[in-house]
Amino acid sequence: MAKPQRLPPLQSLVYFEAAARLLNFTAAANELGTTQPAVSHRIGDLEQDLGTPLFKREHRGVSLTAAGVRLYEAVHESLGTIGVAAAEIRACRTRQVLTVATDFGFAAYWLMPRLGALRALLPELDVRIVTAQSEIDARVEPVHISILFGTGEWPGCESERLFPEIVVPVCSTAFYDRHRLTGDPAELVRLPLLHLERPAPSRWLAWDDWFALYKLRGDASAHDLTFNNYPLVIQAAMAGQGVALGWLPLVEETLSSGQLRTAVDKPVQTERGYFLVQSLPAKRTELLRVFRQWITAECESATLKGGIPK
């Protein structure tokens, strides 16, 4: 391994850069918060170390020698690069980070499209999103706040409901037309269905539950598909692979854009829903206060816009 080049004293290079840029030892001393003799001494040491003059001492001031010009260009650029890096590092240390835990569906279809509004509200905020389809324990996860789906009961936590579970079957327009659907719930019995893999006990509405509400029974021979995260379910529905259960307001955008349409117009509502969850004792920081206020207002707006009952 090559031996690194011996550098001149770094403090002397700082003194030299200021004196060379200003072409005045006194002005350099004022900028650096030191004295003119101290600057002269540092530069003298640097010239001795390099074995060549860096300045021409003239009656009315100083100017750079050829060696001084070469060194100034290198030192000025290098100190500038170091200064920029240091500023960026300091900025990273002072930026606030908010870590939010939620499931794949909420992150992809509700939170992600609204992150721009959150960043505009809190431009100095860095948002870190932690996602999982399995149940998240807000007491042990290293997060500031969680947006979880359930009944509102999480031991050792406080919760505030954002919106209820409202579900409507959805499919692509091509699928709807191909199967000549009319909106009758009984028509779905014979169709391929798209399932979200669920834990036991179930935390959200499934197709068996939906059919039971309509006193129907699904066809066990249908060619169904099951996925382990909700975005894949919705992608399959948009691709015309079957009918999915659409949670409102998560699928509002895909419905309004025409990527999906309702297969049955009447939605089903349960006592479950999405909740803002924080472990106890809750830390009421200003950052969390603003975030809670923002997300509550956004959910209320989405509820009113989508005609979703509270």
Secondary structure by P-SEA (a helix, b strand, c coil): cccccccccaaaaaaaaaaaaaccaaaaaaaacccaaaaaaaaaaaaaaacccccccccccccccaaaaaaaaaaaaaaaaaaaaaaaaaaaaabbbbbbbbcccccccccccaaaaaaaacccbbbbbbbbccccccccccccccccccccccccbbbbbcccbbbbbbbcaaaaaaacccccccccccbbbbbcccccccccccaaaaaaaaccccccccbbbbbccaaaaaaaaaaccbbbbcccccaaaaaaaccccccccbbbbccbbbbbcccccccccaaaaaaaaaaaaaaaaaaaaacccc
